[in-house]
Amino acid sequence: MTTKTKSKYPDNADQALLKKLGAQVRERLAANPAVYKVPSDEVELFAVGDFMTPAECAKMIELIDATAKPSKVFDVDYSSGYRTSYSGDVDPYDPFVKKIGRRVDDLLGIDPRFGETIQGQRYMPGQEFQPHHDWFHPGTSYWDYEMSRGGQRSFTTMAFLNEVEGGGTTDFTELGIALEPKPGVLLIWNNARPDGITNLKTMHAGRPVTAGSKYIFTKWYRAREWR
């Protein structure tokens, strides 16, 4: 049996903030004709086609290749096979990165101060990211640290940057949804339910690449100002 770590933060410390932010983003995305809502009653999941141009995708891939190192998942070791991609935070002060980041901020209507640094990820044949949540689980070794520097993750945005020869789908395992990587497409999902409780149904996985490579970037948002 695992002993739960004591914390000064309640399990749903940011529920009210997540509820408020979710309502704001929901209304903004609903008013944007370029945003497609993926049919689901259990997760708020959206997609935007042609969010990035081919040239922008190529530029981001260059930046990812320059920074990518074996991925980490808090206290889970790379050798466990849980997450075997390569990843790295691209330079947040690079004018190109700032332009893309601000485009994501504006799409969701979220204060840029709530957004984490854009993280680039590269998957080669056989590499994957097994089923996981992006939000932080109470009682873990990292819970207090993450709560102290911005709180719970609210929204995830993820952009596909290249054509993948084989494999590499993003699967929402609780929903039975598998999304093919299409260059320039941005995915958006709310990590909480409309009531602000973190959503177990957001479990997702980066399935193994079977041929070629897969490049994406991810930008997460917090319930409070991130630092």
ROMAR-249211 format. One record per atom (N, C-alpha, C): z, y, x; residue in one letter. Coordinates in steps of 0.05 Angstrom, whole numbers, plus 32768, in hexadecimal, padded with zeros to 4 digits. Each point is the difference from the previous one (the first is absolute). Last residue first. Layout:
BEGIN
ZYXa...
This chain:
BEGIN
7F088259806Br8004800A801Br80067FEA8014r7FE1801F7F90w80017FEC8016w8003800E801Bw801D801A7F95e7FF280088018e80037FEC8016e800A7FD47FA3r800A8019800Ar7FF180088019r7FE97FB27FD2a800C800E7FE9a800A801C8008a7FAD7FD38037r801C7FFB7FFBr8009800F7FE7r7F9D7FD48029y800F80187FF7y801C7FF87FF9y7FA77FD88041w80157FFC7FECw800D801B7FFAw7F9E7FD68029k801280188000k80147FFC7FEAk7FB27FC4803Ft801480027FEBt801080198003t7F997FCF801Ff801780108006f801280027FE8f7FB47FB5802Ei800A80107FE9i80138015800Bi7FB37FAC801Fy800E80188007y8009800E7FE6y7FD97F9A8028k800780117FE9k80118017800Ak7FB27FB18028s8019800E8002s800480107FE7s7FC67FA08018g7FFF801D8005g801B800C8003g80047FA87FCDa7FEA80078011a7FFF801F8003a80477FD67FD2t7FF47FE78009t7FE880058012t806380317FDFv7FE480058005v7FF47FE6800Bv805980037FC0p7FF47FFD801Bp7FE380078000p803F80327FB9r7FF87FE48005r7FF17FFE801Br804C80427FD8g7FE68003800Dg7FF87FE48009g8044801C7FABa7FFB7FF3801Aa7FE58008800Ba8058801A7FB1h7FE37FFE8007h7FFE7FF5801Dh8047801E7FA6m7FFD7FEE8016m7FE27FFD8006m802C80337FB8t7FEE800C8014t7FFD7FEF8019t803B7FEF7FB2k7FE47FF77FFCk7FEC800D8014k805F80167FF9l7FFC7FE7800Dl7FE37FF67FFFl802980667FFBn7FF17FED7FF1n7FFB7FE68010n804F80557FF8t7FEB7FF48011t7FF57FE77FF3t802680507FC5i800A7FE8800Di7FEA7FF48011i7FF4804C7FC4g800A8007801Bg800D7FE9800Fg7FD080057FA7d801C80087FFEd800C8006801Bd7FA57FE07FF8p8002801B7FF4p801D80097FFDp7FF07FBC804Er7FF87FFF7FE4r8003801C7FF5r7FEC7FF2806Aa80157FFE7FECa7FF47FFD7FE4a7FCC800C804Fn80127FEB8008n80187FFC7FECn7F9780247FF5n801B80097FFDn80127FE88007n7F9880118026w80127FF37FECw801C800B8001w7F8F80088023i8019800E7FFBi80117FEF7FEEi7F9F7FFC8044l80127FF57FECl801A80107FFEl7F9580158024l801D80048002l800E7FF37FE9l7F9A7FF78037v80107FFE7FE8v801E80048006v7FB77FFD8042g800380197FF3g801180007FE7g7FD37FA58020p800480188010p800180197FF0p80217FA07FDFk7FE7800F7FFEk8004801A800Fk80337F987FEFp7FFF80198010p7FE4800D7FFEp802D7FC27FB1e7FEF7FFF8018e8000801A800Fe804D7FD37FBEl7FEE80178003l7FF17FFD801Bl803B7FC47FB2a7FF77FFF801Ba7FEB80168003a80547FDD7FB7i7FEA80138006i7FFA7FFE801Ei80497FD77FC7g7FE77FF18001g7FE880118006g806280167FFBl7FED80097FEBl7FE77FEF7FFEl80477FF98042e800E7FFD7FE7e7FED80067FE8e7FE4800B805Bt80057FE47FFBt800D7FFB7FE6t7FBB8045802Bf801980057FF2f80087FE57FF4f7FBC80158057d80077FF17FE7d801B800A7FF6d7FA880198043t801B80097FFBt80077FF57FE5t7FB67FD7804Bt8006800E7FE6t801D80098000t7FCC7FCF8048g800B801B8002g8005800E7FE6g7FAF7FB6801Bg801D80027FFBg800A801C7FFEg7FA57FFA8031g800C7FEA7FF1g801E80047FFDg7FC480458022e7FED7FE97FFEe800B7FE97FEFe8014806B7FF6v800D7FE9800Dv7FEE7FE77FFBv7FF680738003e7FF87FE77FF4e800C7FE9800Fe8034805F8003n7FE77FF28009n7FFA7FE87FEFn804C803F7FF2l7FEF800F8012l7FE67FF28009l8054800B7FADf7FF07FED800Ff7FEB800F8010f806580227FDCa7FE380048000a7FF37FE98010a8061801B7FC7m7FF47FEF8014m7FE280037FFEm806980277FDBt7FE380048000t7FF57FF08017t806280047FC2t7FF07FF68017t7FE380087FFBt806680287FD8f7FE47FF77FFEf7FF57FF6801Af8060800D7FFBs7FF680047FE5s7FE47FF67FFCs805A7FEB8044r7FE380057FFEr7FF780027FE3r8066801A8021q7FEE7FEA7FF8q7FE380098001q8040803A803Dg80057FF07FE9g7FEA7FEC7FFAg801280458049g7FEB80057FEBg80037FEF7FE8g80387FF7804Fr7FEA8010800Br7FE880037FECr80547FCE7FF3s80098019800Cs7FE98011800As7FF47FA97FDAm800B80127FEBm8007801B800Cm7FE57FBC803Ae7FE9800A7FF1e800980137FEAe80437FD58034y7FEF80118011y7FEA800D7FF0y80387FC07FD7d800D801A8003d7FEF80138011d7FDD7FA77FF3w8003800F7FE7w800D801C8004w7FE97FB2803Ey7FF3801A8003y800680127FE8y801E7FA48008s800A800D8018s7FF5801D8002s800C7FD67F9Dt7FF27FF88019t800B80108018t8017800B7FA0g800F7FEB800Eg7FF37FF68019g7FC1802D7FB5p801D80058006p800C7FE8800Ep7F9680188007h80137FEF7FF2h801D80078007h7F9E803A7FFFf80167FF68010f80147FF17FEFf7F90800C7FF3w801A800E7FFCw80167FF1800Ew7FA77FDE7FFDd800180188012d801B800E7FFDd7FED7F937FF2h8002801A7FF2h800080168015h7FD27F998008h801780128006h800080177FECh7FC67F9F8028p800A800F7FE9p801980108006p7FC47FED8055q80097FEF7FEAq800C80117FEAq7FB580168049f801A800B7FFAf80097FF17FE6f7FB47FE88056e800880057FE4e801A800F7FFFe7FAA7FCF8045q801780127FFDq800480077FE2q7FB67FCA8024g80197FF17FFFg801980127FFBg7FA980308026p80007FE57FF4p801B7FF28003p800D80668005m7FEB7FF0800Bm80017FE47FF4m8025806A7FE6y80037FE37FFDy7FE87FF2800Cy803880668000r7FE87FF18007r80067FE27FFEr8028806B7FE0q80047FE38003q7FE57FF28005q803A80697FFDg7FE77FF18001g80067FE38005g803A80577FD4q80007FE98012q7FE67FF17FFEq802C80697FEBi7FEC7FEC7FFAi80027FEA8015i805880397FE7t7FE880018011t7FEC7FEA7FF8t8040801F7FB1e80037FF6801Be7FE780048011e8023803E7FA9g7FEE7FEB800Bg80067FF7801Cg802880487FC9f800A7FE67FF7f7FF07FE9800Cf7FEC805E800Dr80197FF9800Er800B7FE57FF9r7FB280297FD5p7FFA7FF3801Ap801A7FF8800Fp7FF980067F94d800780128016d7FFB7FF1801Bd7FC97FE17FAAi801A7FFD800Ci800480138017i7FB17FE97FC4g801080177FF9g801D7FFE800Ag7FAE7FC58009l80187FF77FF1l801180187FF7l7FB180118032l7FF87FEE7FEBl80187FF87FEEl800E8034804Ed7FF580107FEAd7FF77FEE7FE9d80207FD78050d801580107FF4d7FF6800E7FE6d7FC17FD48036v80107FED7FF1v8017800F7FF1v7FCC80338039r7FEF7FF77FEAr800F7FEC7FEFr8027801C8050r800280157FEBr7FEF7FF97FE8r7FFB7FC8804Bg801B7FFE7FF4g800380147FEAg7FB180028033i80017FE97FEFi801B7FFE7FF1i7FF680458040k7FEE80047FEAk80007FE97FECk80327FFA8050k800C80137FEEk7FEF80047FE8k7FDD7FCC8045v80157FF27FF2v800E80127FECv7FC080288038f7FF37FED7FEDf80157FF17FF0f801F803A8045p7FF4800F7FE9p7FF37FEE7FEBp80547FE2803Dd7FE380008003d7FF4800E7FE8d805D7FEB800Ay7FF7801B8006y7FE280038005y80317FAC7FEEp800180117FE8p7FF8801D8005p7FE27FA0802Ed800C80198007d800180137FE8d80047F977FEEv7FED8011800Dv800D801C8004v80307F9E7FFCd7FFF801A7FF3d7FEB8011800Fd7FFB7F927FFCg800B8017800Eg7FFD801A7FF0g7FEC7F888008s800280197FF1s800C80168012s7FD77F917FF2y800780148013y8001801B7FF1y80147F987FD8s7FEC80158005s800980118017s802F7FB57FD3t7FF37FFC801At7FEA80138006t805D7FE57FC2r7FEC80168001r7FF37FFF801Cr80357FB87FE9y8002800E7FE6y7FEC80167FFEy80157FC3804Cg7FE87FFC7FF1g8000800E7FE5g80417FFC804Es80067FF07FE8s7FE67FFA7FEFs800680398050s7FFB7FE48005s80057FEE7FE8s8015805F8002y7FE37FFB7FFEy7FFA7FE28002y8061801F7FDBd7FF17FFF8019d7FE37FF97FFBd804A80367FC2v7FF27FE68001v7FEE80008018v803B80497FDEd800C7FED8013d7FF37FE58000d7FC980527FE0f801C80048003f800C7FEB8013f7FA57FF47FFDv800B80037FE5v801E80028002v7FA1800F8044k801C7FF87FFCk800780047FE2k7F9F7FF18043s8010800C7FEAs801C7FF67FFFs7FBD800C8058p800A7FEC7FEDp8013800C7FEBp7FBF80478023k80107FEE800Fk800A7FEA7FECk7FB6805C8006a800A7FE87FF4a800F7FEE8014a7FCF8058800Ct801D80007FFDt800C7FE57FF8t7FA18018800Ea800D800D8016a801E7FFE7FFFa7FC67FDF7FBAd7FFD7FF08018d800F800C8018d7FFE80317FB0i80117FE87FFEi7FFE7FEF8018i7FC9804C7FFAl801C80078005l80127FE97FFEl7FA57FF37FEBe80038007801De801D80068006e7FEA7FF37FA6i80007FE7800Fi80048004801Ei7FF4804B7FC8m801A7FF57FFDm80037FE5800Fm7FAB80297FFDk801280108010k801D7FF57FFFk7FBE7FDA7FC8a7FFB7FF9801Ca8013800F8013a800280157FA4c800B7FE58004c7FFD7FF8801Ec7FD980507FE5e801D80038001e800D7FE58005e7FA380027FF3a8007800D8019a801E80028003a7FDD7FDF7FAEp7FFD7FED8016p8008800C801Bp8031802D7FAEt7FE47FFB8007t7FFE7FEB8016t805080077FB4m7FF98008801Bm7FE37FFA8005m80217FF27FABf801480138008f7FFB800B801Cf7FCE7FBF7FC0d7FF680168011d801480158007d80237FCA7FB0g7FE97FF98011g7FF780188010g80627FE17FD5v7FED80168002v7FE97FF88012v80587FD07FC2a7FEC7FFF8015a7FEE80197FFEa806A7FD37FDCf7FE880117FFDf7FED7FFD8018f80607FD87FC7l7FEE7FFC8017l7FE6800E7FFAl80687FE97FD9e7FED80177FFFe7FF08000801Ae802E7FA97FCCv800080118018v7FED80177FFBv80107FC27FBAe80187FFB8010e800280118019e7FB77FF57FBDd8017800B7FF1d80197FFF8011d7F9180068018s80197FF28003s8016800E7FF1s7F9480128024p800E7FF67FE8p80187FEF8007p7FDB8052803Bv7FFC7FE37FFFv80107FF57FE8v7FD78064800Ck80197FF27FFDk7FF97FE27FFDk7FCB80578030y7FFE7FE87FEFy801B7FF27FFFy7FD78069801Av80147FEC8004v7FFD7FEA7FEBv7FCD80528004a7FF87FEF8017a80137FE98004a800C80467FBDp7FEC7FEC7FF8p7FF77FEE8017p805F80347FEBn7FEB80008014n7FEC7FEA7FF9n805480107FD2a7FEE80177FFAa7FE880018014a80477FBE8007a7FF37FFC7FE6a7FEC80167FFAa80378006804Dl7FEA7FED8003l7FF17FFB7FE6l804C80397FFEr7FEB800C8011r7FE87FED8003r804E7FE37FD2e7FF280157FF1e7FE9800B8010e80397FC3802Br7FF27FF27FEAr7FEF80147FF0r803A80208043v7FE87FF5800Bv7FEF7FF27FEAv805480247FE6q7FEF8015800Aq7FE57FF5800Aq80447FC47FE6a7FF4800E7FE8a7FED80158009a80317FD38043g7FEC7FEE7FF3g7FF3800D7FE9g8047802C802Al7FE880018010l7FEA7FEF7FF4l80557FFE7FD7k7FF4801B7FFEk7FE58001800Fk80347FB18007k7FF680047FE4k7FF1801A7FFDk802B7FEF8052l7FE97FEF7FFDl7FF480037FE4l8052802B8011l7FEA800D800Fl7FE67FF07FFDl804E7FDC7FDBa7FF880187FF1a7FE9800E800Da80257FB3802Dq7FF37FFA7FE6q7FF680197FF2q802D7FEC805Ad7FEB80147FFBd7FF27FFB7FE5d80487FC68021a8008801B8007a7FED80167FF8a80147F9B7FF0n7FEB80107FF4n8006801E8004n803B7FC18027d7FE77FF18001d7FE880107FF5d80518038802Bp7FFD7FEC7FEAp7FE57FF38002p803580278056y7FEB80077FEDy7FFE7FEB7FEAy803A7FFC804Dk800980177FF0k7FEC80087FECk80107F998028s7FF180198003s800D80167FF0s80077F91802Bk800C80157FF1k7FF2801A8006k7FD47F9D8003t800A80158011t800C80167FEEt7FF77F957FE6k7FF4801A7FFCk800E80158011k7FF47F958014t801480147FF8t7FF3801B7FFEt7FD77F997FF2t7FFE8019800Ft801580147FF6t7FFD7F8E8002m800080187FEFm800080198012m
